[in-house]
Amino acid sequence: MLALIQTIVMALDLYWWVIIASAIFSWLYAFNVVNSRNQFVGSIGNMLYRLTEPALRPIRRFIPDLGGIDISPIILLLILFFLRQFLLTTVAPLVL
């Protein structure tokens, strides 16, 4: 059971970095730092969008429109942090 908890924590950590990479990529794309016509750049952006959008879409439905600022990745990172800490501090000691 402990191996399952550690695997879930590792998956949460990996998804944490995917969300950060997606946010950074969206900034680079918005400010024309990366070439949007490059096929490799487009495939990376598409991959990051497909990985993060299913988790970000429900959050975006509930938060109010803040103009050009999207705080849904920050909220998702806080949720992932809570889940990780809950698993490590509450569930893992029960398993041991």
Backbone as XML, in Angstrom:
<?xml version="1.0"?>
<chain id="A" units="angstrom">
  <residue number="1" name="MET">
    <atom name="N" x="0.823" y="-1.197" z="0.000"/>
    <atom name="CA" x="0.000" y="0.000" z="0.000"/>
    <atom name="C" x="0.867" y="1.261" z="0.000"/>
  </residue>
  <residue number="2" name="LEU">
    <atom name="N" x="2.005" y="1.182" z="0.696"/>
    <atom name="CA" x="2.896" y="2.329" z="0.729"/>
    <atom name="C" x="3.468" y="2.616" z="-0.657"/>
  </residue>
  <residue number="3" name="ALA">
    <atom name="N" x="3.733" y="1.568" z="-1.421"/>
    <atom name="CA" x="4.236" y="1.758" z="-2.785"/>
    <atom name="C" x="3.203" y="2.475" z="-3.647"/>
  </residue>
  <residue number="4" name="LEU">
    <atom name="N" x="1.930" y="2.169" z="-3.451"/>
    <atom name="CA" x="0.867" y="2.846" z="-4.194"/>
    <atom name="C" x="0.816" y="4.333" z="-3.837"/>
  </residue>
  <residue number="5" name="ILE">
    <atom name="N" x="0.938" y="4.651" z="-2.564"/>
    <atom name="CA" x="0.922" y="6.047" z="-2.125"/>
    <atom name="C" x="2.116" y="6.798" z="-2.700"/>
  </residue>
  <residue number="6" name="GLN">
    <atom name="N" x="3.295" y="6.165" z="-2.686"/>
    <atom name="CA" x="4.479" y="6.811" z="-3.245"/>
    <atom name="C" x="4.353" y="7.009" z="-4.750"/>
  </residue>
  <residue number="7" name="THR">
    <atom name="N" x="3.726" y="6.067" z="-5.435"/>
    <atom name="CA" x="3.507" y="6.211" z="-6.874"/>
    <atom name="C" x="2.538" y="7.350" z="-7.166"/>
  </residue>
  <residue number="8" name="ILE">
    <atom name="N" x="1.488" y="7.474" z="-6.383"/>
    <atom name="CA" x="0.525" y="8.568" z="-6.559"/>
    <atom name="C" x="1.199" y="9.913" z="-6.287"/>
  </residue>
  <residue number="9" name="VAL">
    <atom name="N" x="2.026" y="9.970" z="-5.251"/>
    <atom name="CA" x="2.741" y="11.210" z="-4.932"/>
    <atom name="C" x="3.688" y="11.577" z="-6.071"/>
  </residue>
  <residue number="10" name="MET">
    <atom name="N" x="4.362" y="10.584" z="-6.647"/>
    <atom name="CA" x="5.263" y="10.870" z="-7.767"/>
    <atom name="C" x="4.482" y="11.370" z="-8.978"/>
  </residue>
  <residue number="11" name="ALA">
    <atom name="N" x="3.319" y="10.772" z="-9.246"/>
    <atom name="CA" x="2.491" y="11.226" z="-10.362"/>
    <atom name="C" x="2.011" y="12.650" z="-10.120"/>
  </residue>
  <residue number="12" name="LEU">
    <atom name="N" x="1.645" y="12.989" z="-8.890"/>
    <atom name="CA" x="1.244" y="14.361" z="-8.565"/>
    <atom name="C" x="2.405" y="15.330" z="-8.769"/>
  </residue>
  <residue number="13" name="ASP">
    <atom name="N" x="3.610" y="14.910" z="-8.373"/>
    <atom name="CA" x="4.785" y="15.762" z="-8.575"/>
    <atom name="C" x="5.067" y="15.980" z="-10.057"/>
  </residue>
  <residue number="14" name="LEU">
    <atom name="N" x="4.953" y="14.941" z="-10.860"/>
    <atom name="CA" x="5.168" y="15.088" z="-12.306"/>
    <atom name="C" x="4.120" y="15.997" z="-12.926"/>
  </residue>
  <residue number="15" name="TYR">
    <atom name="N" x="2.870" y="15.839" z="-12.513"/>
    <atom name="CA" x="1.807" y="16.688" z="-13.056"/>
    <atom name="C" x="1.999" y="18.135" z="-12.629"/>
  </residue>
  <residue number="16" name="TRP">
    <atom name="N" x="2.559" y="18.341" z="-11.432"/>
    <atom name="CA" x="2.896" y="19.684" z="-10.947"/>
    <atom name="C" x="3.810" y="20.379" z="-11.953"/>
  </residue>
  <residue number="17" name="TRP">
    <atom name="N" x="4.857" y="19.667" z="-12.399"/>
    <atom name="CA" x="5.810" y="20.250" z="-13.339"/>
    <atom name="C" x="5.210" y="20.442" z="-14.721"/>
  </residue>
  <residue number="18" name="VAL">
    <atom name="N" x="4.283" y="19.568" z="-15.107"/>
    <atom name="CA" x="3.603" y="19.734" z="-16.402"/>
    <atom name="C" x="2.771" y="21.014" z="-16.384"/>
  </residue>
  <residue number="19" name="ILE">
    <atom name="N" x="2.107" y="21.290" z="-15.278"/>
    <atom name="CA" x="1.302" y="22.513" z="-15.163"/>
    <atom name="C" x="2.204" y="23.750" z="-15.224"/>
  </residue>
  <residue number="20" name="ILE">
    <atom name="N" x="3.328" y="23.719" z="-14.540"/>
    <atom name="CA" x="4.257" y="24.844" z="-14.574"/>
    <atom name="C" x="4.804" y="25.030" z="-15.986"/>
  </residue>
  <residue number="21" name="ALA">
    <atom name="N" x="5.166" y="23.929" z="-16.644"/>
    <atom name="CA" x="5.671" y="24.023" z="-18.023"/>
    <atom name="C" x="4.610" y="24.585" z="-18.956"/>
  </residue>
  <residue number="22" name="SER">
    <atom name="N" x="3.367" y="24.193" z="-18.748"/>
    <atom name="CA" x="2.275" y="24.701" z="-19.579"/>
    <atom name="C" x="2.081" y="26.200" z="-19.372"/>
  </residue>
  <residue number="23" name="ALA">
    <atom name="N" x="2.162" y="26.657" z="-18.140"/>
    <atom name="CA" x="2.007" y="28.092" z="-17.865"/>
    <atom name="C" x="3.148" y="28.887" z="-18.487"/>
  </residue>
  <residue number="24" name="ILE">
    <atom name="N" x="4.366" y="28.397" z="-18.342"/>
    <atom name="CA" x="5.521" y="29.090" z="-18.933"/>
    <atom name="C" x="5.417" y="29.099" z="-20.454"/>
  </residue>
  <residue number="25" name="PHE">
    <atom name="N" x="5.013" y="27.970" z="-21.037"/>
    <atom name="CA" x="4.874" y="27.906" z="-22.487"/>
    <atom name="C" x="3.803" y="28.882" z="-22.973"/>
  </residue>
  <residue number="26" name="SER">
    <atom name="N" x="2.707" y="28.996" z="-22.237"/>
    <atom name="CA" x="1.649" y="29.920" z="-22.667"/>
    <atom name="C" x="2.136" y="31.368" z="-22.618"/>
  </residue>
  <residue number="27" name="TRP">
    <atom name="N" x="2.974" y="31.705" z="-21.637"/>
    <atom name="CA" x="3.547" y="33.053" z="-21.588"/>
    <atom name="C" x="4.485" y="33.275" z="-22.756"/>
  </residue>
  <residue number="28" name="LEU">
    <atom name="N" x="5.345" y="32.292" z="-23.032"/>
    <atom name="CA" x="6.281" y="32.422" z="-24.147"/>
    <atom name="C" x="5.538" y="32.542" z="-25.469"/>
  </residue>
  <residue number="29" name="TYR">
    <atom name="N" x="4.456" y="31.817" z="-25.608"/>
    <atom name="CA" x="3.653" y="31.870" z="-26.832"/>
    <atom name="C" x="2.928" y="33.214" z="-26.940"/>
  </residue>
  <residue number="30" name="ALA">
    <atom name="N" x="2.415" y="33.700" z="-25.823"/>
    <atom name="CA" x="1.668" y="34.967" z="-25.842"/>
    <atom name="C" x="2.560" y="36.156" z="-26.174"/>
  </residue>
  <residue number="31" name="PHE">
    <atom name="N" x="3.814" y="36.109" z="-25.737"/>
    <atom name="CA" x="4.734" y="37.220" z="-25.975"/>
    <atom name="C" x="5.615" y="37.001" z="-27.204"/>
  </residue>
  <residue number="32" name="ASN">
    <atom name="N" x="5.266" y="36.031" z="-28.035"/>
    <atom name="CA" x="5.966" y="35.719" z="-29.291"/>
    <atom name="C" x="7.456" y="35.447" z="-29.081"/>
  </residue>
  <residue number="33" name="VAL">
    <atom name="N" x="7.796" y="34.778" z="-27.989"/>
    <atom name="CA" x="9.179" y="34.397" z="-27.759"/>
    <atom name="C" x="9.501" y="33.127" z="-28.547"/>
  </residue>
  <residue number="34" name="VAL">
    <atom name="N" x="8.530" y="32.225" z="-28.627"/>
    <atom name="CA" x="8.715" y="31.004" z="-29.409"/>
    <atom name="C" x="8.042" y="31.175" z="-30.764"/>
  </residue>
  <residue number="35" name="ASN">
    <atom name="N" x="8.560" y="30.482" z="-31.758"/>
    <atom name="CA" x="8.024" y="30.561" z="-33.112"/>
    <atom name="C" x="6.758" y="29.710" z="-33.194"/>
  </residue>
  <residue number="36" name="SER">
    <atom name="N" x="5.627" y="30.357" z="-33.341"/>
    <atom name="CA" x="4.352" y="29.630" z="-33.350"/>
    <atom name="C" x="4.142" y="28.827" z="-34.626"/>
  </residue>
  <residue number="37" name="ARG">
    <atom name="N" x="4.924" y="29.092" z="-35.658"/>
    <atom name="CA" x="4.784" y="28.366" z="-36.924"/>
    <atom name="C" x="5.618" y="27.087" z="-36.963"/>
  </residue>
  <residue number="38" name="ASN">
    <atom name="N" x="6.506" y="26.924" z="-35.987"/>
    <atom name="CA" x="7.348" y="25.745" z="-35.928"/>
    <atom name="C" x="6.496" y="24.539" z="-35.517"/>
  </residue>
  <residue number="39" name="GLN">
    <atom name="N" x="6.614" y="23.445" z="-36.244"/>
    <atom name="CA" x="5.795" y="22.267" z="-35.986"/>
    <atom name="C" x="6.139" y="21.634" z="-34.637"/>
  </residue>
  <residue number="40" name="PHE">
    <atom name="N" x="7.415" y="21.611" z="-34.265"/>
    <atom name="CA" x="7.826" y="21.048" z="-32.984"/>
    <atom name="C" x="7.259" y="21.860" z="-31.822"/>
  </residue>
  <residue number="41" name="VAL">
    <atom name="N" x="7.330" y="23.171" z="-31.923"/>
    <atom name="CA" x="6.782" y="24.047" z="-30.884"/>
    <atom name="C" x="5.271" y="23.851" z="-30.787"/>
  </residue>
  <residue number="42" name="GLY">
    <atom name="N" x="4.613" y="23.724" z="-31.920"/>
    <atom name="CA" x="3.171" y="23.491" z="-31.922"/>
    <atom name="C" x="2.794" y="22.172" z="-31.293"/>
  </residue>
  <residue number="43" name="SER">
    <atom name="N" x="3.597" y="21.135" z="-31.532"/>
    <atom name="CA" x="3.279" y="19.831" z="-30.940"/>
    <atom name="C" x="3.508" y="19.837" z="-29.433"/>
  </residue>
  <residue number="44" name="ILE">
    <atom name="N" x="4.523" y="20.562" z="-28.966"/>
    <atom name="CA" x="4.737" y="20.680" z="-27.524"/>
    <atom name="C" x="3.571" y="21.434" z="-26.879"/>
  </residue>
  <residue number="45" name="GLY">
    <atom name="N" x="3.157" y="22.532" z="-27.504"/>
    <atom name="CA" x="2.030" y="23.293" z="-26.981"/>
    <atom name="C" x="0.749" y="22.488" z="-26.974"/>
  </residue>
  <residue number="46" name="ASN">
    <atom name="N" x="0.522" y="21.720" z="-28.019"/>
    <atom name="CA" x="-0.669" y="20.876" z="-28.091"/>
    <atom name="C" x="-0.634" y="19.803" z="-27.004"/>
  </residue>
  <residue number="47" name="MET">
    <atom name="N" x="0.538" y="19.187" z="-26.788"/>
    <atom name="CA" x="0.663" y="18.169" z="-25.753"/>
    <atom name="C" x="0.394" y="18.756" z="-24.367"/>
  </residue>
  <residue number="48" name="LEU">
    <atom name="N" x="0.990" y="19.912" z="-24.074"/>
    <atom name="CA" x="0.778" y="20.539" z="-22.772"/>
    <atom name="C" x="-0.681" y="20.945" z="-22.591"/>
  </residue>
  <residue number="49" name="TYR">
    <atom name="N" x="-1.304" y="21.439" z="-23.642"/>
    <atom name="CA" x="-2.716" y="21.814" z="-23.576"/>
    <atom name="C" x="-3.584" y="20.591" z="-23.288"/>
  </residue>
  <residue number="50" name="ARG">
    <atom name="N" x="-3.327" y="19.496" z="-23.988"/>
    <atom name="CA" x="-4.129" y="18.282" z="-23.791"/>
    <atom name="C" x="-3.917" y="17.652" z="-22.416"/>
  </residue>
  <residue number="51" name="LEU">
    <atom name="N" x="-2.745" y="17.837" z="-21.845"/>
    <atom name="CA" x="-2.489" y="17.286" z="-20.516"/>
    <atom name="C" x="-3.099" y="18.126" z="-19.397"/>
  </residue>
  <residue number="52" name="THR">
    <atom name="N" x="-3.164" y="19.429" z="-19.579"/>
    <atom name="CA" x="-3.612" y="20.295" z="-18.485"/>
    <atom name="C" x="-5.057" y="20.770" z="-18.603"/>
  </residue>
  <residue number="53" name="GLU">
    <atom name="N" x="-5.568" y="20.851" z="-19.799"/>
    <atom name="CA" x="-6.907" y="21.428" z="-19.987"/>
    <atom name="C" x="-8.020" y="20.638" z="-19.289"/>
  </residue>
  <residue number="54" name="PRO">
    <atom name="N" x="-8.003" y="19.301" z="-19.273"/>
    <atom name="CA" x="-9.084" y="18.592" z="-18.556"/>
    <atom name="C" x="-9.139" y="18.918" z="-17.065"/>
  </residue>
  <residue number="55" name="ALA">
    <atom name="N" x="-8.018" y="19.242" z="-16.452"/>
    <atom name="CA" x="-8.016" y="19.602" z="-15.035"/>
    <atom name="C" x="-8.296" y="21.089" z="-14.818"/>
  </residue>
  <residue number="56" name="LEU">
    <atom name="N" x="-7.923" y="21.918" z="-15.780"/>
    <atom name="CA" x="-8.107" y="23.362" z="-15.618"/>
    <atom name="C" x="-9.516" y="23.824" z="-15.993"/>
  </residue>
  <residue number="57" name="ARG">
    <atom name="N" x="-10.161" y="23.138" z="-16.915"/>
    <atom name="CA" x="-11.479" y="23.562" z="-17.395"/>
    <atom name="C" x="-12.516" y="23.658" z="-16.278"/>
  </residue>
  <residue number="58" name="PRO">
    <atom name="N" x="-12.646" y="22.645" z="-15.383"/>
    <atom name="CA" x="-13.647" y="22.797" z="-14.305"/>
    <atom name="C" x="-13.337" y="23.953" z="-13.359"/>
  </residue>
  <residue number="59" name="ILE">
    <atom name="N" x="-12.066" y="24.234" z="-13.139"/>
    <atom name="CA" x="-11.695" y="25.343" z="-12.262"/>
    <atom name="C" x="-12.072" y="26.667" z="-12.915"/>
  </residue>
  <residue number="60" name="ARG">
    <atom name="N" x="-11.860" y="26.776" z="-14.220"/>
    <atom name="CA" x="-12.178" y="28.013" z="-14.939"/>
    <atom name="C" x="-13.671" y="28.300" z="-14.946"/>
  </residue>
  <residue number="61" name="ARG">
    <atom name="N" x="-14.496" y="27.255" z="-14.829"/>
    <atom name="CA" x="-15.941" y="27.477" z="-14.797"/>
    <atom name="C" x="-16.390" y="28.161" z="-13.515"/>
  </residue>
  <residue number="62" name="PHE">
    <atom name="N" x="-15.654" y="27.925" z="-12.416"/>
    <atom name="CA" x="-16.091" y="28.431" z="-11.121"/>
    <atom name="C" x="-15.463" y="29.755" z="-10.721"/>
  </residue>
  <residue number="63" name="ILE">
    <atom name="N" x="-14.297" y="30.080" z="-11.260"/>
    <atom name="CA" x="-13.669" y="31.338" z="-10.866"/>
    <atom name="C" x="-14.195" y="32.473" z="-11.745"/>
  </residue>
  <residue number="64" name="PRO">
    <atom name="N" x="-14.294" y="33.664" z="-11.178"/>
    <atom name="CA" x="-14.783" y="34.791" z="-11.984"/>
    <atom name="C" x="-13.745" y="35.232" z="-13.009"/>
  </residue>
  <residue number="65" name="ASP">
    <atom name="N" x="-14.209" y="35.929" z="-14.023"/>
    <atom name="CA" x="-13.325" y="36.445" z="-15.061"/>
    <atom name="C" x="-12.505" y="37.597" z="-14.487"/>
  </residue>
  <residue number="66" name="LEU">
    <atom name="N" x="-11.192" y="37.480" z="-14.569"/>
    <atom name="CA" x="-10.300" y="38.509" z="-14.041"/>
    <atom name="C" x="-9.610" y="39.284" z="-15.154"/>
  </residue>
  <residue number="67" name="GLY">
    <atom name="N" x="-10.239" y="39.369" z="-16.289"/>
    <atom name="CA" x="-9.636" y="40.054" z="-17.419"/>
    <atom name="C" x="-8.669" y="39.134" z="-18.133"/>
  </residue>
  <residue number="68" name="GLY">
    <atom name="N" x="-7.439" y="39.559" z="-18.266"/>
    <atom name="CA" x="-6.439" y="38.764" z="-18.957"/>
    <atom name="C" x="-5.639" y="37.843" z="-18.052"/>
  </residue>
  <residue number="69" name="ILE">
    <atom name="N" x="-5.987" y="37.794" z="-16.772"/>
    <atom name="CA" x="-5.230" y="36.996" z="-15.818"/>
    <atom name="C" x="-5.951" y="35.668" z="-15.587"/>
  </residue>
  <residue number="70" name="ASP">
    <atom name="N" x="-5.220" y="34.574" z="-15.762"/>
    <atom name="CA" x="-5.764" y="33.236" z="-15.542"/>
    <atom name="C" x="-5.096" y="32.647" z="-14.307"/>
  </residue>
  <residue number="71" name="ILE">
    <atom name="N" x="-5.862" y="32.538" z="-13.225"/>
    <atom name="CA" x="-5.304" y="32.004" z="-11.989"/>
    <atom name="C" x="-5.642" y="30.527" z="-11.788"/>
  </residue>
  <residue number="72" name="SER">
    <atom name="N" x="-6.258" y="29.905" z="-12.775"/>
    <atom name="CA" x="-6.623" y="28.495" z="-12.629"/>
    <atom name="C" x="-5.415" y="27.581" z="-12.440"/>
  </residue>
  <residue number="73" name="PRO">
    <atom name="N" x="-4.251" y="27.813" z="-13.088"/>
    <atom name="CA" x="-3.103" y="26.949" z="-12.780"/>
    <atom name="C" x="-2.645" y="27.062" z="-11.330"/>
  </residue>
  <residue number="74" name="ILE">
    <atom name="N" x="-2.735" y="28.251" z="-10.759"/>
    <atom name="CA" x="-2.331" y="28.433" z="-9.365"/>
    <atom name="C" x="-3.279" y="27.664" z="-8.446"/>
  </residue>
  <residue number="75" name="ILE">
    <atom name="N" x="-4.570" y="27.729" z="-8.736"/>
    <atom name="CA" x="-5.544" y="27.001" z="-7.932"/>
    <atom name="C" x="-5.320" y="25.499" z="-8.059"/>
  </residue>
  <residue number="76" name="LEU">
    <atom name="N" x="-5.040" y="25.024" z="-9.272"/>
    <atom name="CA" x="-4.775" y="23.604" z="-9.467"/>
    <atom name="C" x="-3.502" y="23.180" z="-8.747"/>
  </residue>
  <residue number="77" name="LEU">
    <atom name="N" x="-2.474" y="24.017" z="-8.755"/>
    <atom name="CA" x="-1.256" y="23.688" z="-8.016"/>
    <atom name="C" x="-1.517" y="23.618" z="-6.515"/>
  </residue>
  <residue number="78" name="LEU">
    <atom name="N" x="-2.368" y="24.491" z="-6.000"/>
    <atom name="CA" x="-2.727" y="24.428" z="-4.578"/>
    <atom name="C" x="-3.499" y="23.152" z="-4.252"/>
  </residue>
  <residue number="79" name="ILE">
    <atom name="N" x="-4.382" y="22.739" z="-5.143"/>
    <atom name="CA" x="-5.131" y="21.492" z="-4.944"/>
    <atom name="C" x="-4.181" y="20.297" z="-4.952"/>
  </residue>
  <residue number="80" name="LEU">
    <atom name="N" x="-3.248" y="20.287" z="-5.909"/>
    <atom name="CA" x="-2.273" y="19.193" z="-5.963"/>
    <atom name="C" x="-1.395" y="19.176" z="-4.716"/>
  </residue>
  <residue number="81" name="PHE">
    <atom name="N" x="-1.000" y="20.346" z="-4.230"/>
    <atom name="CA" x="-0.200" y="20.422" z="-3.003"/>
    <atom name="C" x="-0.985" y="19.867" z="-1.821"/>
  </residue>
  <residue number="82" name="PHE">
    <atom name="N" x="-2.262" y="20.230" z="-1.736"/>
    <atom name="CA" x="-3.098" y="19.712" z="-0.648"/>
    <atom name="C" x="-3.211" y="18.192" z="-0.724"/>
  </residue>
  <residue number="83" name="LEU">
    <atom name="N" x="-3.467" y="17.655" z="-1.915"/>
    <atom name="CA" x="-3.579" y="16.202" z="-2.062"/>
    <atom name="C" x="-2.281" y="15.494" z="-1.690"/>
  </residue>
  <residue number="84" name="ARG">
    <atom name="N" x="-1.164" y="16.060" z="-2.108"/>
    <atom name="CA" x="0.135" y="15.461" z="-1.798"/>
    <atom name="C" x="0.375" y="15.455" z="-0.293"/>
  </residue>
  <residue number="85" name="GLN">
    <atom name="N" x="0.134" y="16.578" z="0.354"/>
    <atom name="CA" x="0.339" y="16.664" z="1.798"/>
    <atom name="C" x="-0.640" y="15.766" z="2.548"/>
  </residue>
  <residue number="86" name="PHE">
    <atom name="N" x="-1.867" y="15.676" z="2.074"/>
    <atom name="CA" x="-2.853" y="14.809" z="2.705"/>
    <atom name="C" x="-2.406" y="13.355" z="2.638"/>
  </residue>
  <residue number="87" name="LEU">
    <atom name="N" x="-1.909" y="12.940" z="1.479"/>
    <atom name="CA" x="-1.435" y="11.566" z="1.333"/>
    <atom name="C" x="-0.243" y="11.291" z="2.244"/>
  </residue>
  <residue number="88" name="LEU">
    <atom name="N" x="0.688" y="12.222" z="2.302"/>
    <atom name="CA" x="1.915" y="11.991" z="3.073"/>
    <atom name="C" x="1.722" y="12.121" z="4.584"/>
  </residue>
  <residue number="89" name="THR">
    <atom name="N" x="0.842" y="13.006" z="5.013"/>
    <atom name="CA" x="0.712" y="13.241" z="6.464"/>
    <atom name="C" x="-0.462" y="12.515" z="7.101"/>
  </residue>
  <residue number="90" name="THR">
    <atom name="N" x="-1.466" y="12.171" z="6.324"/>
    <atom name="CA" x="-2.653" y="11.547" z="6.894"/>
    <atom name="C" x="-2.807" y="10.088" z="6.487"/>
  </residue>
  <residue number="91" name="VAL">
    <atom name="N" x="-2.686" y="9.808" z="5.212"/>
    <atom name="CA" x="-2.938" y="8.446" z="4.730"/>
    <atom name="C" x="-1.734" y="7.545" z="4.959"/>
  </residue>
  <residue number="92" name="ALA">
    <atom name="N" x="-0.535" y="8.020" z="4.654"/>
    <atom name="CA" x="0.664" y="7.180" z="4.787"/>
    <atom name="C" x="0.897" y="6.692" z="6.211"/>
  </residue>
  <residue number="93" name="PRO">
    <atom name="N" x="0.749" y="7.536" z="7.258"/>
    <atom name="CA" x="0.918" y="6.999" z="8.616"/>
    <atom name="C" x="-0.114" y="5.941" z="8.987"/>
  </residue>
  <residue number="94" name="LEU">
    <atom name="N" x="-1.301" y="6.009" z="8.402"/>
    <atom name="CA" x="-2.311" y="4.981" z="8.684"/>
    <atom name="C" x="-1.918" y="3.638" z="8.084"/>
  </residue>
  <residue number="95" name="VAL">
    <atom name="N" x="-1.205" y="3.691" z="6.970"/>
    <atom name="CA" x="-0.795" y="2.466" z="6.289"/>
    <atom name="C" x="0.360" y="1.804" z="7.031"/>
  </residue>
  <residue number="96" name="LEU">
    <atom name="N" x="1.252" y="2.630" z="7.562"/>
    <atom name="CA" x="2.406" y="2.074" z="8.281"/>
    <atom name="C" x="1.933" y="1.473" z="9.556"/>
  </residue>
</chain>
